[in-house]
Amino acid sequence: MKPKLSIFFLLLLVSIEAESQDNFQIWCKLSPEIRLNIEKTPFEFRWRPVDNTTLPDINIARTDIMAGLTFKHFKFFSYSKFDLLKRSWTGIRVDINTTMLDKKLLINIQERFFWGLNKNSEKHYYLIQYVRYKIVKNIQSGILSYGRWKPEDPFNEGHWFVGPILDFTIPDNFNFMISFDKDIFSDKIYMLFIRLGYKIKIK
């Protein structure tokens, strides 16, 4: 699929889904991330200075800090996050990364578990699947799937978003990702997800 057709396909899905629902909600998530890698070491640091989620009745701004290391196809992170609603968490994140089809098909699976650091912050769990195919050198297209639950809740009482994704690698270590996803546990909730990334390598 050509890059222009991929963009058209994503925009078409957005318009079709929106037109097919009455009183639907579109949540928006903007998540800039700075990634720091130390050359010839397995260590990696990530910082999301303002991870912003906008819902119909509230805007949630958060700061995320991750420190981790890579071991073969795995990444292990210590992950802490703090929002403006006076909630804070610490937890773990585990990534599994692999490739297929001559490294054109990229598969990433993540699990995250967070413990609350105060009475306002409940434990919760994420499961994320990120599968994309390299269309051309700097453009990938695929499917993003991510769910969030409290440990004590039944599976279908959380949120599970699934939808198409476009991922662009821009010169000078910039990355841009956009996805439009439907919550499969709700007929009316959608998520527009935008990730802006910048990677720094230290020699």
C-alpha positions as CSV (number, residue, x, y, z in Angstrom):
1,M,0.0,0.0,0.0
2,K,1.4,3.4,-1.0
3,P,1.9,6.1,1.8
4,K,-0.8,8.4,0.4
5,L,-3.3,5.5,0.2
6,S,-2.5,4.6,3.8
7,I,-3.3,8.1,5.0
8,F,-6.5,8.1,3.0
9,F,-7.5,4.8,4.4
10,L,-7.0,6.0,8.0
11,L,-9.0,9.2,7.4
12,L,-11.8,7.3,5.7
13,L,-12.1,4.9,8.7
14,V,-12.4,7.9,11.0
15,S,-15.2,9.5,9.0
16,I,-17.1,6.2,8.5
17,E,-17.0,5.3,12.2
18,A,-18.0,8.8,13.3
19,E,-21.0,9.0,10.8
20,S,-22.2,5.5,11.9
21,Q,-22.8,6.5,15.6
22,D,-25.1,9.0,17.3
23,N,-23.9,10.7,20.5
24,F,-20.4,9.1,20.2
25,Q,-17.4,10.4,22.2
26,I,-14.0,11.0,20.7
27,W,-11.2,10.9,23.3
28,C,-7.9,12.5,22.3
29,K,-4.5,11.5,23.6
30,L,-1.4,13.5,22.7
31,S,1.8,11.9,24.0
32,P,5.2,13.5,23.2
33,E,8.1,11.3,24.3
34,I,11.9,11.9,24.5
35,R,14.0,8.7,24.4
36,L,17.6,8.6,25.5
37,N,19.9,5.6,24.6
38,I,23.5,5.1,25.7
39,E,25.5,3.6,22.8
40,K,26.9,0.1,23.4
41,T,24.8,-0.4,26.6
42,P,21.4,-1.9,27.2
43,F,20.2,1.1,29.1
44,E,17.3,3.3,27.9
45,F,15.5,6.3,29.5
46,R,12.1,7.7,28.4
47,W,10.4,10.9,29.4
48,R,6.9,12.0,28.5
49,P,6.8,15.6,29.9
50,V,3.1,16.2,29.2
51,D,1.0,13.1,28.3
52,N,-2.4,14.7,27.7
53,T,-5.7,12.9,27.5
54,T,-8.9,14.9,26.7
55,L,-12.3,13.4,27.5
56,P,-15.7,15.1,27.1
57,D,-15.8,16.4,30.6
58,I,-12.2,16.5,31.8
59,N,-8.6,17.0,30.6
60,I,-5.9,14.8,32.2
61,A,-2.3,16.0,32.0
62,R,0.4,13.6,33.2
63,T,4.2,13.2,33.3
64,D,5.7,9.7,32.7
65,I,9.3,8.7,33.6
66,M,10.8,5.3,32.5
67,A,14.2,3.7,33.1
68,G,14.9,0.3,31.6
69,L,17.2,-2.1,29.8
70,T,17.2,-4.3,26.8
71,F,17.8,-8.1,26.8
72,K,17.5,-9.7,23.4
73,H,13.9,-9.4,22.3
74,F,12.8,-8.0,25.7
75,K,12.8,-4.6,27.4
76,F,12.2,-4.1,31.1
77,F,11.3,-0.7,32.5
78,S,10.7,0.8,35.9
79,Y,7.8,3.2,35.1
80,S,6.4,6.0,37.3
81,K,3.7,8.6,36.4
82,F,2.1,11.6,38.0
83,D,-0.9,13.6,36.9
84,L,-2.5,17.0,37.8
85,L,-5.3,15.3,39.6
86,K,-2.8,14.6,42.4
87,R,-2.6,10.9,41.5
88,S,0.7,9.0,41.2
89,W,1.8,5.5,40.4
90,T,4.9,3.4,40.1
91,G,5.1,0.1,38.3
92,I,6.8,-2.1,35.8
93,R,6.6,-2.4,32.0
94,V,7.7,-5.4,29.9
95,D,8.0,-5.2,26.1
96,I,8.5,-8.1,23.7
97,N,9.7,-7.1,20.3
98,T,10.1,-9.3,17.2
99,T,10.1,-9.1,13.4
100,M,9.0,-11.3,10.6
101,L,9.0,-11.3,6.7
102,D,12.5,-10.1,6.3
103,K,12.1,-7.6,9.2
104,K,9.3,-5.8,7.4
105,L,6.6,-7.0,9.8
106,L,7.3,-5.6,13.3
107,I,5.5,-6.9,16.4
108,N,5.5,-5.3,19.8
109,I,3.6,-6.6,22.9
110,Q,3.6,-4.7,26.1
111,E,2.4,-5.3,29.6
112,R,2.3,-2.7,32.3
113,F,1.2,-2.9,36.0
114,F,0.9,0.1,38.2
115,W,0.6,0.5,42.0
116,G,-1.0,3.6,43.4
117,L,1.3,5.8,45.6
118,N,-1.6,7.5,47.4
119,K,-5.3,6.9,48.2
120,N,-6.4,8.7,45.0
121,S,-4.5,6.3,42.8
122,E,-5.9,2.8,42.1
123,K,-3.9,-0.2,40.8
124,H,-4.4,-0.8,37.1
125,Y,-3.1,-2.9,34.3
126,Y,-2.4,-2.4,30.5
127,L,-2.0,-4.9,27.7
128,I,-0.9,-3.4,24.4
129,Q,-0.3,-5.0,21.0
130,Y,1.3,-3.0,18.2
131,V,1.7,-4.7,14.8
132,R,2.8,-2.8,11.8
133,Y,4.3,-3.5,8.3
134,K,7.0,-1.4,6.8
135,I,5.5,0.0,3.6
136,V,8.6,2.1,2.6
137,K,11.8,2.9,4.4
138,N,10.3,5.5,6.8
139,I,6.6,4.6,6.9
140,Q,4.8,1.7,8.7
141,S,1.1,0.9,8.8
142,G,-0.8,-1.6,10.9
143,I,-3.0,-2.2,13.9
144,L,-2.8,-0.8,17.5
145,S,-4.7,-2.6,20.3
146,Y,-4.5,-1.5,23.9
147,G,-6.6,-2.3,27.0
148,R,-6.8,-0.9,30.5
149,W,-8.3,-2.6,33.6
150,K,-8.4,-2.5,37.3
151,P,-7.1,-5.9,38.6
152,E,-10.4,-6.7,40.4
153,D,-12.7,-5.8,37.5
154,P,-14.0,-8.3,34.9
155,F,-12.3,-8.2,31.5
156,N,-15.2,-6.5,29.7
157,E,-15.5,-3.7,32.3
158,G,-12.3,-2.0,31.2
159,H,-11.4,-0.3,28.0
160,W,-10.1,-2.1,24.9
161,F,-9.2,0.2,22.0
162,V,-8.5,-1.3,18.5
163,G,-7.8,0.5,15.3
164,P,-5.5,1.4,12.4
165,I,-2.2,3.1,12.8
166,L,0.3,5.0,10.7
167,D,3.9,5.4,11.9
168,F,6.4,7.8,10.3
169,T,10.1,8.0,11.0
170,I,11.3,11.5,10.2
171,P,15.0,12.5,9.7
172,D,17.0,13.6,12.6
173,N,15.5,11.0,15.0
174,F,11.9,12.2,15.0
175,N,8.9,9.9,15.0
176,F,5.2,10.6,14.4
177,M,2.5,8.1,15.1
178,I,-1.3,8.5,14.6
179,S,-4.1,6.0,15.4
180,F,-7.9,6.1,15.5
181,D,-9.3,3.4,17.7
182,K,-12.7,2.1,18.8
183,D,-13.4,0.9,22.3
184,I,-14.8,-2.6,21.7
185,F,-16.5,-2.6,25.1
186,S,-18.5,0.5,24.2
187,D,-20.6,1.5,21.2
188,K,-19.8,5.2,21.6
189,I,-16.2,5.7,22.6
190,Y,-13.3,6.3,20.2
191,M,-9.7,7.4,20.7
192,L,-7.6,9.6,18.5
193,F,-4.0,8.8,19.6
194,I,-1.0,10.9,18.5
195,R,2.5,10.1,19.6
196,L,5.5,12.5,18.9
197,G,8.9,11.0,19.6
198,Y,12.5,12.2,19.6
199,K,15.4,9.8,20.1
200,I,18.8,10.9,21.5
201,K,21.8,8.7,21.4
202,I,24.8,9.3,23.7
203,K,28.1,7.8,22.6
